Amino acid sequence: MVLQKAFAGSQQTVIATTDTDLTLVDSSGWVAYLGDGPQANAFSVYLEREDSLVVPTIVIYEVVKKLKLTSSETVVDRFLSQAYRGQQMELDASIAIAAAQISIRHRLAMADAIIYATAESAGAQLVTSDTDFHDLPGVIVV
């Protein structure tokens, strides 16, 4: 694993690469990117590589819900258009069981555990701004 430090605005960003080309960006990343927030550029590096993007159905749920509450239908449509160009992954029994074990072991909330288990199942690195993931292997905290 190669670690680099970059600076996005006034916040320090840690960029890590692993042996995989696949990337799963969690809901916080999508919302920051689509809202053109201070971390949008940091997430754009990952979200604009659609051929290597893994999108769990729970991320689709969380982002659509957030955007419907805070943004226009145009932004929701933009998200869905981009998300559907990635590789969607549904929650199945094996990911659910792995997520339950991860939740207990790392004290993660249900959605976070499902997202992490999905990344592991796909062999993808997880990119997030959620510090709950900061000590887990295969995670890039932006």
Secondary structure, 3 states (H helix, E strand, C coil): CEEEEEEECCEEEEEEECCCCCEEECHHHHHHHHCCCCCHHHHHHHHCCHHHEEEEHHHHHHHHHHHHHHCCHHHHHHHHHHHHHCEEECCCHHHHHHHHHHHHHHCCCHHHHHHHHHHHHHCCEEEECCHHHCCCCCEEEC
